[in-house]
Amino acid sequence: MTHARVWKFRPPAGREDEFQRAYSGTGNWARLFEQAQGYRGTTLLRPCEPGDWWLTIDRWETEADFEGFQRDFGIEYRGLDEELEGVAGEEVFVGAFEE
């Protein structure tokens, strides 16, 4: 079973390309997550209509692996969050799920 964490975002108009580079499966967040045990990848879903919500799905082997990431990389996580301030626009944690 895979632990998945889903977020939705509405980046500011004109910053969609920058958002996509940072939040894609090869972006800034994925590169940080890759340093942790149990990370299985990120999927970025682009909306069909401009201005609608984008979705990210971050996959981990287990919830414990995600919790380990938070514990071990909390400082780096907060730093990247500050660095990308304004790129994500509106953001809402949708929830954690099991696949």
All heavy atoms as an XYZ file, in Angstrom:
820
protein
N       0.843     -1.175      0.000
C       0.000      0.000      0.000
C       0.894      1.246      0.000
O       1.957      1.253      0.598
C      -0.886     -0.023      1.244
C      -2.056      0.895      1.120
S      -3.254      0.759      2.464
C      -3.875     -0.886      2.263
N       0.467      2.288     -0.664
C       1.215      3.537     -0.758
C       0.471      4.638     -0.017
O      -0.746      4.745     -0.105
C       1.378      3.950     -2.238
O       2.063      2.909     -2.928
C       2.138      5.242     -2.381
N       1.231      5.454      0.705
C       0.672      6.609      1.403
C       0.754      7.799      0.454
O       1.835      8.121     -0.060
C       1.474      6.871      2.682
C       1.011      8.058      3.450
N      -0.155      8.056      4.175
C       1.549      9.289      3.599
C      -0.306      9.234      4.751
N       0.713     10.000      4.415
N      -0.369      8.463      0.186
C      -0.412      9.607     -0.730
C      -0.916     10.840      0.004
O      -1.854     10.764      0.800
C      -1.324      9.296     -1.915
N      -0.280     11.968     -0.283
C      -0.673     13.247      0.313
C      -1.037     14.182     -0.832
O      -0.252     14.389     -1.751
C       0.459     13.808      1.154
C       0.872     12.777      2.217
C       1.839     13.299      3.213
N       1.305     14.351      4.053
C       0.528     14.152      5.125
N       0.164     12.939      5.470
N       0.111     15.173      5.843
N      -2.240     14.744     -0.780
C      -2.780     15.537     -1.888
C      -2.953     16.994     -1.442
O      -3.511     17.262     -0.375
C      -4.131     14.965     -2.369
C      -4.702     15.801     -3.502
C      -3.975     13.499     -2.785
N      -2.453     17.886     -2.277
C      -2.605     19.327     -2.076
C      -3.240     19.924     -3.321
O      -3.048     19.421     -4.429
C      -1.241     19.987     -1.892
C      -0.581     19.709     -0.593
C       0.132     18.599     -0.249
C      -0.554     20.563      0.551
N       0.597     18.715      1.031
C       0.194     19.918      1.546
C      -1.086     21.822      0.822
C       0.415     20.494      2.793
C      -0.859     22.390      2.065
C      -0.118     21.726      3.031
N      -3.971     21.022     -3.149
C      -4.460     21.763     -4.310
C      -3.938     23.195     -4.221
O      -3.776     23.753     -3.124
C      -5.976     21.699     -4.444
C      -6.771     22.399     -3.382
C      -8.267     22.248     -3.676
C      -9.111     23.062     -2.706
N     -10.542     23.003     -3.078
N      -3.644     23.749     -5.399
C      -3.019     25.062     -5.508
C      -3.689     25.869     -6.606
O      -4.131     25.317     -7.608
C      -1.541     24.922     -5.887
C      -0.712     24.129     -4.917
C      -0.590     22.755     -5.039
C      -0.057     24.763     -3.885
C       0.176     22.024     -4.148
C       0.724     24.038     -2.983
C       0.833     22.672     -3.122
N      -3.677     27.165     -6.419
C      -4.104     28.087     -7.470
C      -3.026     29.164     -7.575
O      -3.080     30.176     -6.877
C      -5.466     28.698     -7.152
C      -6.023     29.504     -8.311
C      -7.423     30.021     -8.046
N      -8.365     28.922     -8.124
C      -9.472     28.842     -7.378
N      -9.770     29.759     -6.506
N     -10.295     27.825     -7.522
N      -2.010     28.915     -8.421
C      -0.915     29.883     -8.525
C      -1.399     31.224     -9.090
O      -2.388     31.266     -9.823
C       0.082     29.210     -9.476
C      -0.664     28.133    -10.169
C      -1.841     27.773     -9.325
N      -0.700     32.294     -8.756
C      -1.077     33.598     -9.296
C      -0.991     33.610    -10.821
O      -0.120     32.958    -11.409
C      -0.032     34.551     -8.701
C       0.559     33.820     -7.534
C       0.453     32.365     -7.864
N      -1.874     34.355    -11.441
C      -1.857     34.489    -12.901
C      -0.486     34.969    -13.348
O       0.106     35.859    -12.741
C      -2.940     35.468    -13.346
N       0.026     34.328    -14.377
C       1.328     34.678    -14.922
C       2.489     33.931    -14.277
O       3.617     34.027    -14.753
N       2.235     33.184    -13.196
C       3.315     32.444    -12.523
C       3.137     30.930    -12.670
O       3.805     30.158    -11.999
C       3.373     32.825    -11.042
C       3.728     34.301    -10.861
C       4.056     34.652     -9.466
N       5.426     34.276     -9.146
C       5.998     34.551     -7.976
N       5.343     35.200     -7.043
N       7.241     34.174     -7.746
N       2.246     30.523    -13.564
C       1.955     29.100    -13.719
C       3.183     28.297    -14.147
O       3.393     27.182    -13.645
C       0.813     28.883    -14.727
C      -0.512     29.435    -14.287
C      -0.743     30.899    -14.678
O       0.196     31.548    -15.204
O      -1.853     31.383    -14.458
N       3.988     28.820    -15.065
C       5.185     28.093    -15.504
C       6.179     27.935    -14.354
O       6.772     26.869    -14.176
C       5.851     28.787    -16.688
C       5.043     28.677    -17.971
O       4.144     27.805    -18.042
O       5.305     29.457    -18.902
N       6.360     28.986    -13.585
C       7.245     28.939    -12.425
C       6.723     27.916    -11.403
O       7.487     27.134    -10.839
C       7.319     30.332    -11.802
C       8.286     30.469    -10.674
C       8.307     31.884    -10.101
O       7.572     32.781    -10.585
O       9.065     32.081     -9.136
N       5.411     27.935    -11.184
C       4.791     26.969    -10.283
C       5.049     25.543    -10.777
O       5.446     24.671    -10.006
C       3.280     27.224    -10.170
C       2.562     26.170     -9.404
C       2.544     26.184     -8.021
C       1.917     25.132    -10.064
C       1.894     25.185     -7.304
C       1.271     24.136     -9.362
C       1.258     24.163     -7.974
N       4.819     25.309    -12.047
C       4.997     23.973    -12.614
C       6.435     23.488    -12.440
O       6.661     22.328    -12.092
C       4.601     23.969    -14.087
C       4.592     22.587    -14.687
C       3.927     22.550    -16.044
O       3.395     23.543    -16.531
N       3.941     21.396    -16.663
N       7.397     24.362    -12.661
C       8.803     23.971    -12.480
C       9.101     23.594    -11.024
O       9.845     22.661    -10.764
C       9.734     25.099    -12.927
C       9.862     25.220    -14.429
C      10.983     26.167    -14.832
N      10.823     27.510    -14.293
C      10.104     28.478    -14.868
N       9.467     28.231    -16.004
N      10.022     29.671    -14.315
N       8.512     24.298    -10.081
C       8.798     24.057     -8.662
C       8.045     22.855     -8.092
O       8.554     22.160     -7.219
C       8.471     25.303     -7.845
N       6.840     22.595     -8.597
C       5.965     21.593     -7.977
C       5.796     20.308     -8.780
O       5.096     19.399     -8.360
C       4.593     22.227     -7.680
C       4.653     23.193     -6.529
C       5.147     24.482     -6.694
C       4.244     22.819     -5.259
C       5.221     25.366     -5.632
C       4.312     23.690     -4.189
C       4.806     24.966     -4.386
O       4.886     25.837     -3.322
N       6.460     20.212     -9.911
C       6.352     18.994    -10.725
C       7.129     17.844    -10.084
O       7.835     18.035     -9.089
C       6.912     19.254    -12.127
O       8.330     19.332    -12.079
N       7.046     16.688    -10.689
C       7.751     15.506    -10.204
C       9.260     15.591    -10.306
O       9.963     14.730     -9.774
N       9.773     16.623    -10.966
C      11.215     16.852    -11.034
C      11.586     18.206    -10.452
O      12.720     18.658    -10.590
C      11.720     16.774    -12.500
O      11.029     17.760    -13.276
C      11.509     15.388    -13.081
N      10.637     18.863     -9.805
C      10.828     20.217     -9.296
C      11.501     20.274     -7.935
O      11.984     19.274     -7.394
N      11.516     21.481     -7.383
C      12.193     21.755     -6.113
C      11.712     20.846     -4.984
O      12.524     20.321     -4.218
C      11.976     23.215     -5.703
C      12.433     24.197     -6.741
O      11.938     24.185     -7.860
N      13.360     25.050     -6.391
N      10.404     20.699     -4.862
C       9.870     19.868     -3.776
C      10.269     18.411     -3.958
O      10.699     17.752     -3.010
C       8.345     20.006     -3.679
C       7.951     21.315     -3.095
C       7.369     22.366     -3.742
C       8.128     21.735     -1.740
N       7.176     23.404     -2.874
C       7.640     23.047     -1.630
C       8.657     21.138     -0.603
C       7.650     23.764     -0.438
C       8.668     21.857      0.584
C       8.171     23.143      0.663
N      10.130     17.901     -5.160
C      10.477     16.498     -5.413
C      11.950     16.244     -5.117
O      12.307     15.207     -4.539
C      10.138     16.122     -6.854
N      12.812     17.189     -5.481
C      14.246     17.010     -5.205
C      14.525     16.971     -3.700
O      15.398     16.223     -3.253
C      15.061     18.095     -5.901
C      15.114     17.888     -7.414
C      16.187     18.741     -8.088
N      16.065     20.155     -7.814
C      15.331     21.016     -8.537
N      14.645     20.578     -9.580
N      15.296     22.290     -8.234
N      13.770     17.746     -2.929
C      13.922     17.669     -1.472
C      13.404     16.328     -0.959
O      14.074     15.645     -0.191
C      13.179     18.827     -0.794
C      13.160     18.788      0.735
C      14.571     18.828      1.316
C      12.318     19.946      1.272
N      12.214     15.931     -1.400
C      11.623     14.665     -0.950
C      12.514     13.474     -1.292
O      12.581     12.507     -0.530
C      10.248     14.452     -1.569
C       9.193     15.455     -1.174
C       8.108     15.665     -2.007
C       9.265     16.174      0.004
C       7.109     16.575     -1.661
C       8.275     17.083      0.359
C       7.195     17.284     -0.485
N      13.177     13.523     -2.449
C      14.021     12.408     -2.902
C      15.140     12.062     -1.921
O      15.684     10.964     -1.957
C      14.653     12.728     -4.263
C      13.685     12.651     -5.406
C      14.278     13.150     -6.715
O      15.366     13.777     -6.694
O      13.638     12.939     -7.754
N      15.487     12.983     -1.066
C      16.547     12.752     -0.091
C      16.082     11.856      1.055
O      16.901     11.361      1.815
C      17.049     14.086      0.462
C      17.650     14.977     -0.606
C      18.032     16.324     -0.044
O      18.773     16.397      0.935
N      17.533     17.377     -0.647
N      14.785     11.645      1.167
C      14.227     10.888      2.286
C      13.893      9.458      1.891
O      13.537      9.174      0.746
C      12.958     11.580      2.797
N      13.984      8.594      2.853
C      13.632      7.187      2.661
C      12.133      7.057      2.397
O      11.320      7.722      3.031
C      13.984      6.405      3.917
C      13.613      4.946      3.844
C      14.027      4.206      5.104
O      15.044      4.499      5.712
N      13.209      3.247      5.494
N      11.786      6.224      1.445
C      10.387      5.892      1.203
C       9.640      6.791      0.248
O       8.483      6.538     -0.051
N      10.283      7.834     -0.268
C       9.612      8.712     -1.236
C       9.460      7.971     -2.554
O      10.402      7.380     -3.058
C      10.412      9.991     -1.432
C       9.875     10.894     -2.516
C       8.653     11.526     -2.383
C      10.604     11.114     -3.680
C       8.170     12.360     -3.374
C      10.141     11.951     -4.675
C       8.912     12.563     -4.517
O       8.437     13.392     -5.510
N       8.240      7.995     -3.139
C       7.975      7.258     -4.377
C       7.641      8.144     -5.561
O       7.399      7.639     -6.649
C       6.846      6.264     -4.140
C       7.263      5.230     -3.085
C       6.294      4.144     -2.952
N       6.338      3.323     -4.153
C       5.535      2.304     -4.360
N       4.649      1.974     -3.450
N       5.608      1.608     -5.461
N       7.577      9.455     -5.362
C       7.335     10.341     -6.493
C       6.197     11.315     -6.275
O       5.389     11.160     -5.367
N       6.165     12.305     -7.151
C       5.132     13.343     -7.128
C       4.488     13.424     -8.498
O       5.184     13.389     -9.517
C       5.737     14.713     -6.764
O       6.209     14.660     -5.414
C       4.733     15.838     -6.902
N       3.188     13.551     -8.510
C       2.431     13.791     -9.736
C       1.809     15.171     -9.638
O       1.201     15.512     -8.618
C       1.309     12.740     -9.906
O       1.899     11.440     -9.957
C       0.504     12.991    -11.165
N       1.971     15.968    -10.685
C       1.351     17.289    -10.764
C       0.267     17.231    -11.826
O       0.531     16.855    -12.969
C       2.393     18.351    -11.124
C       1.871     19.766    -11.343
C       1.256     20.329    -10.059
C       2.989     20.671    -11.847
N      -0.949     17.600    -11.449
C      -2.073     17.627    -12.386
C      -2.430     19.078    -12.688
O      -2.730     19.852    -11.780
C      -3.283     16.903    -11.788
C      -3.065     15.440    -11.404
C      -4.316     14.872    -10.739
C      -2.687     14.615    -12.613
N      -2.375     19.410    -13.974
C      -2.665     20.772    -14.433
C      -4.158     20.878    -14.763
O      -4.715     19.963    -15.381
C      -1.818     21.037    -15.681
C      -1.984     22.401    -16.257
C      -1.198     22.527    -17.579
N      -1.113     23.919    -17.917
C       0.011     24.623    -17.885
N       1.150     24.042    -17.589
N      -0.012     25.902    -18.180
N      -4.799     21.983    -14.391
C      -6.226     22.120    -14.676
C      -6.495     22.302    -16.172
O      -5.649     22.826    -16.905
C      -6.630     23.369    -13.892
C      -5.378     24.174    -13.818
C      -4.256     23.170    -13.724
N      -7.660     21.876    -16.590
C      -8.058     22.050    -17.991
C      -8.446     23.500    -18.285
O      -8.277     23.962    -19.409
C      -9.230     21.125    -18.322
S      -8.774     19.384    -18.294
N      -8.965     24.189    -17.274
C      -9.399     25.569    -17.445
C      -8.430     26.510    -16.724
O      -8.102     26.269    -15.557
C     -10.809     25.764    -16.871
C     -11.886     24.964    -17.583
C     -12.112     25.404    -19.014
O     -12.016     26.613    -19.291
O     -12.374     24.534    -19.862
N      -7.977     27.569    -17.387
C      -7.084     28.530    -16.724
C      -7.730     29.066    -15.446
O      -8.928     29.332    -15.400
C      -6.919     29.650    -17.760
C      -7.263     29.015    -19.068
C      -8.283     27.954    -18.765
N      -6.922     29.195    -14.410
C      -7.417     29.731    -13.148
C      -8.003     28.706    -12.204
O      -8.289     29.024    -11.051
N      -8.192     27.466    -12.670
C      -8.702     26.412    -11.791
C      -7.567     25.859    -10.930
O      -6.406     26.217    -11.089
C      -9.348     25.287    -12.607
C     -10.777     25.607    -13.043
O     -11.332     26.626    -12.573
O     -11.323     24.856    -13.850
N      -7.912     24.932    -10.071
C      -6.965     24.342     -9.129
C      -6.024     23.346     -9.808
O      -6.451     22.560    -10.650
C      -7.711     23.604     -8.018
C      -8.470     24.511     -7.110
C      -9.793     24.822     -7.193
C      -7.968     25.235     -5.983
N     -10.141     25.693     -6.189
C      -9.038     25.959     -5.426
C      -6.711     25.334     -5.397
C      -8.891     26.770     -4.306
C      -6.570     26.139     -4.279
C      -7.647     26.852     -3.742
N      -4.773     23.388     -9.412
C      -3.781     22.372     -9.750
C      -3.751     21.403     -8.578
O      -4.020     21.797     -7.444
C      -2.400     22.988     -9.876
C      -2.192     23.977    -10.972
C      -2.826     25.172    -11.140
C      -1.263     23.875    -12.039
N      -2.339     25.823    -12.235
C      -1.365     25.053    -12.802
C      -0.328     22.916    -12.402
C      -0.588     25.286    -13.928
C       0.452     23.150    -13.518
C       0.318     24.312    -14.273
N      -3.381     20.149     -8.826
C      -3.253     19.161     -7.753
C      -1.856     18.559     -7.751
O      -1.278     18.320     -8.810
C      -4.254     18.011     -7.930
C      -5.732     18.346     -7.801
C      -6.566     17.104     -8.101
C      -6.054     18.869     -6.416
N      -1.336     18.303     -6.557
C      -0.120     17.504     -6.425
C      -0.461     16.276     -5.598
O      -1.255     16.344     -4.650
C       1.043     18.255     -5.734
O       0.651     18.636     -4.424
C       1.475     19.456     -6.538
N       0.135     15.168     -5.977
C       0.008     13.920     -5.228
C       1.435     13.456     -4.934
O       2.182     13.106     -5.844
C      -0.752     12.842     -6.025
C      -2.106     13.373     -6.493
C      -0.903     11.572     -5.172
C      -2.799     12.497     -7.522
N       1.796     13.515     -3.658
C       3.114     13.055     -3.210
C       2.940     11.663     -2.636
O       2.110     11.453     -1.745
C       3.682     13.990     -2.137
C       3.817     15.423     -2.634
O       4.297     15.606     -3.764
O       3.446     16.344     -1.883
N       3.713     10.713     -3.149
C       3.570      9.316     -2.731
C       4.770      8.865     -1.909
O       5.917      9.145     -2.272
C       3.401      8.420     -3.950
C       2.076      8.654     -4.650
C       1.931      7.768     -5.884
N       0.607      7.889     -6.463
C       0.282      8.834     -7.345
N       1.169      9.707     -7.750
N      -0.946      8.881     -7.826
N       4.462      8.139     -0.832
C       5.452      7.601      0.094
C       5.150      6.137      0.312
O       3.994      5.714      0.221
C       5.386      8.354      1.427
C       5.702      9.809      1.276
C       4.846     10.804      0.906
C       6.967     10.428      1.446
N       5.505     11.995      0.837
C       6.809     11.800      1.176
C       8.221      9.956      1.819
C       7.870     12.701      1.255
C       9.267     10.863      1.902
C       9.086     12.211      1.622
N       6.174      5.352      0.596
C       5.966      3.923      0.899
C       4.954      3.770      2.024
O       4.021      2.984      1.922
C       7.288      3.261      1.310
C       8.298      3.125      0.216
C       8.048      1.930     -0.678
O       7.390      0.963     -0.248
O       8.514      1.972     -1.820
N       5.176      4.523      3.114
C       4.302      4.430      4.284
C       4.137      5.821      4.895
O       4.929      6.738      4.636
C       4.902      3.514      5.375
O       6.103      4.122      5.862
C       5.196      2.116      4.838
N       3.145      5.967      5.732
C       2.970      7.217      6.465
C       4.167      7.463      7.378
O       4.609      8.604      7.562
C       1.680      7.193      7.277
C       1.374      8.503      7.955
C       0.014      8.533      8.618
O      -0.658      7.488      8.700
O      -0.362      9.627      9.075
N       4.733      6.392      7.928
C       5.920      6.519      8.785
C       7.095      7.109      8.011
O       7.882      7.891      8.570
C       6.284      5.169      9.392
N       7.230      6.766      6.725
C       8.299      7.354      5.911
C       8.085      8.860      5.770
O       9.030      9.638      5.863
C       8.360      6.709      4.527
C       8.936      5.313      4.555
O       9.786      5.033      5.417
O       8.534      4.505      3.702
N       6.851      9.274      5.545
C       6.567     10.710      5.455
C       6.872     11.401      6.784
O       7.484     12.473      6.808
C       5.115     10.970      5.043
C       4.767     12.425      5.093
C       5.258     13.299      4.139
C       3.987     12.925      6.122
C       4.967     14.662      4.209
C       3.692     14.277      6.200
C       4.189     15.144      5.239
N       6.467     10.798      7.879
C       6.740     11.371      9.195
C       8.246     11.473      9.450
O       8.722     12.446     10.031
C       6.054     10.563     10.284
C       4.542     10.706     10.240
C       3.809      9.698     11.104
O       4.445      8.794     11.695
O       2.573      9.820     11.188
N       9.005     10.480      8.983
C      10.459     10.519      9.090
C      11.033     11.668      8.287
O      11.967     12.344      8.728
N      10.489     11.904      7.092
C      10.913     13.044      6.291
C      10.688     14.341      7.059
O      11.574     15.196      7.122
C      10.162     13.084      4.952
C      10.236     14.422      4.290
C      11.386     14.828      3.642
C       9.161     15.290      4.346
C      11.466     16.085      3.063
C       9.228     16.551      3.772
C      10.389     16.945      3.127
N       9.499     14.505      7.632
C       9.198     15.723      8.388
C      10.190     15.921      9.531
O      10.648     17.042      9.774
C       7.784     15.671      8.954
C       6.704     15.845      7.917
C       5.338     15.889      8.565
O       4.950     14.982      9.287
N       4.626     16.961      8.317
N      10.498     14.856     10.207
C      11.422     14.917     11.338
C      12.841     15.265     10.871
O      13.494     16.141     11.421
C      11.422     13.579     12.074
C      12.350     13.514     13.278
C      12.447     12.108     13.843
N      13.060     11.209     12.855
C      12.450     10.158     12.301
N      11.219      9.839     12.626
N      13.083      9.406     11.419
N      13.300     14.594      9.825
C      14.685     14.721      9.385
C      14.958     15.934      8.497
O      16.097     16.392      8.413
C      15.122     13.457      8.640
C      15.071     12.215      9.519
O      15.053     12.357     10.766
O      15.037     11.104      8.954
N      13.942     16.440      7.815
C      14.131     17.524      6.847
C      13.244     18.735      7.123
O      12.974     19.537      6.228
C      13.878     17.012      5.420
C      14.887     16.009      4.961
C      14.674     14.646      5.173
C      16.059     16.407      4.340
C      15.612     13.709      4.767
C      17.004     15.479      3.924
C      16.781     14.122      4.144
N      12.803     18.883      8.364
C      11.912     19.992      8.716
C      12.508     21.358      8.419
O      11.819     22.254      7.900
N      13.778     21.542      8.709
C      14.430     22.837      8.470
C      14.477     23.129      6.975
O      14.134     24.233      6.525
C      15.838     22.864      9.087
C      15.724     22.827     10.617
C      16.627     24.072      8.608
C      17.035     22.613     11.332
N      14.862     22.131      6.184
C      14.932     22.309      4.729
C      13.545     22.557      4.138
O      13.384     23.375      3.222
C      15.563     21.077      4.073
C      17.017     20.870      4.433
C      17.235     20.046      5.705
O      16.290     19.905      6.517
O      18.366     19.562      5.891
N      12.543     21.868      4.681
C      11.155     22.036      4.222
C      10.706     23.482      4.440
O      10.180     24.121      3.528
C      10.242     21.066      4.978
C       8.805     21.098      4.545
C       8.310     20.188      3.623
C       7.913     22.045      5.055
C       6.981     20.205      3.217
C       6.591     22.079      4.662
C       6.131     21.159      3.745
O       4.831     21.188      3.342
N      10.914     23.994      5.641
C      10.505     25.369      5.943
C      11.280     26.375      5.089
O      10.717     27.372      4.633
C      10.660     25.653      7.430
C       9.601     24.922      8.267
C       9.651     25.303      9.737
N      10.864     24.861     10.424
C      11.083     23.617     10.857
N      10.166     22.685     10.671
N      12.208     23.303     11.472
N      12.551     26.103      4.857
C      13.353     26.999      4.021
C      12.843     27.060      2.590
O      12.747     28.145      2.004
N      12.515     25.902      2.028
C      11.996     25.871      0.655
C      10.623     26.530      0.594
O      10.314     27.243     -0.364
C      11.937     24.430      0.138
C      11.527     24.254     -1.317
C      12.409     25.066     -2.259
C      11.548     22.782     -1.689
N       9.816     26.318      1.597
C       8.497     26.943      1.655
C       8.641     28.467      1.630
O       7.914     29.153      0.895
C       7.760     26.479      2.909
C       6.270     26.759      2.854
O       5.656     26.537      1.794
O       5.725     27.196      3.889
N       9.588     28.993      2.385
C       9.835     30.445      2.394
C      10.368     30.916      1.043
O       9.960     31.961      0.536
C      10.828     30.805      3.494
C      10.246     30.746      4.884
C      11.256     31.086      5.962
O      12.265     31.778      5.654
O      11.055     30.654      7.107
N      11.287     30.142      0.463
C      11.884     30.499     -0.830
C      10.825     30.594     -1.927
O      10.902     31.459     -2.808
C      12.926     29.448     -1.207
C      13.617     29.677     -2.517
C      14.566     28.535     -2.862
O      15.194     27.976     -1.939
O      14.676     28.215     -4.058
N       9.826     29.724     -1.873
C       8.802     29.679     -2.922
C       7.538     30.451     -2.546
O       6.507     30.327     -3.220
C       8.450     28.220     -3.238
C       9.582     27.414     -3.871
C       9.208     25.949     -3.990
C       9.960     27.994     -5.230
N       7.618     31.254     -1.493
C       6.481     32.068     -1.066
C       5.954     32.874     -2.248
O       6.721     33.519     -2.967
C       6.907     33.015      0.065
C       5.798     33.872      0.608
C       4.771     33.091      1.400
O       5.131     32.069      2.020
O       3.599     33.499      1.391
N       4.669     32.809     -2.490
C       4.056     33.557     -3.576
C       3.927     32.787     -4.875
O       3.110     33.142     -5.709
N       4.709     31.735     -5.059
C       4.636     30.952     -6.297
C       3.383     30.066     -6.306
O       2.731     29.911     -7.331
C       5.900     30.083     -6.486
C       5.773     29.170     -7.694
C       7.125     30.966     -6.623
N       3.049     29.509     -5.149
C       1.914     28.585     -5.070
C       0.571     29.299     -5.049
O      -0.445     28.705     -5.385
C       2.042     27.700     -3.826
N       0.542     30.550     -4.646
C      -0.729     31.259     -4.530
C      -1.564     30.648     -3.426
O      -1.078     30.408     -2.324
N      -2.810     30.344     -3.729
C      -3.673     29.679     -2.746
C      -3.252     28.216     -2.652
O      -3.002     27.581     -3.667
C      -5.133     29.719     -3.190
C      -5.754     31.083     -3.229
C      -7.185     30.987     -3.729
O      -8.020     30.394     -3.027
O      -7.433     31.476     -4.852
N      -3.203     27.689     -1.441
C      -2.886     26.269     -1.279
C      -3.721     25.693     -0.150
O      -3.933     26.332      0.874
C      -1.405     26.026     -1.058
C      -0.811     26.644      0.174
C       0.681     26.379      0.272
O       1.060     25.284      0.731
O       1.449     27.265     -0.122
N      -4.203     24.471     -0.384
C      -5.061     23.785      0.579
C      -4.630     22.322      0.632
O      -4.509     21.672     -0.410
C      -6.552     23.863      0.162
C      -7.429     23.068      1.111
C      -7.011     25.311      0.060
N      -4.404     21.823      1.846
C      -4.124     20.394      2.011
C      -5.449     19.658      1.888
O      -6.376     19.888      2.659
C      -3.474     20.139      3.369
C      -3.179     18.687      3.634
C      -2.299     17.997      2.822
C      -3.790     18.042      4.687
C      -2.026     16.664      3.066
C      -3.518     16.701      4.937
C      -2.633     16.006      4.123
N      -5.560     18.786      0.895
C      -6.792     18.026      0.659
C      -6.890     16.869      1.633
O      -7.940     16.609      2.202
C      -6.862     17.532     -0.803
C      -8.077     16.641     -1.021
C      -6.863     18.718     -1.760
N      -5.776     16.140      1.822
C      -5.784     15.049      2.776
C      -4.733     13.995      2.475
O      -4.024     14.069      1.483
N      -4.667     13.028      3.391
C      -3.773     11.878      3.241
C      -4.627     10.674      2.894
O      -5.728     10.490      3.431
C      -3.013     11.649      4.543
N      -4.102      9.834      1.988
C      -4.867      8.706      1.460
C      -3.971      7.488      1.328
O      -2.754      7.609      1.247
C      -5.434      9.061      0.068
C      -6.273     10.298      0.056
C      -5.694     11.549     -0.145
C      -7.632     10.222      0.260
C      -6.453     12.694     -0.141
C      -8.410     11.375      0.262
C      -7.815     12.613      0.055
N      -4.575      6.339      1.271
C      -3.858      5.091      1.011
C      -4.279      4.581     -0.352
O      -5.450      4.543     -0.677
C      -4.167      4.044      2.098
C      -3.735      4.467      3.486
C      -2.236      4.676      3.650
O      -1.449      3.995      2.965
O      -1.847      5.536      4.461
N      -3.289      4.185     -1.157
C      -3.563      3.614     -2.491
C      -3.433      2.109     -2.402
O      -2.545      1.592     -1.760
C      -2.552      4.117     -3.514
C      -2.760      5.560     -3.896
C      -1.797      5.973     -5.002
O      -0.587      6.023     -4.766
O      -2.295      6.277     -6.098
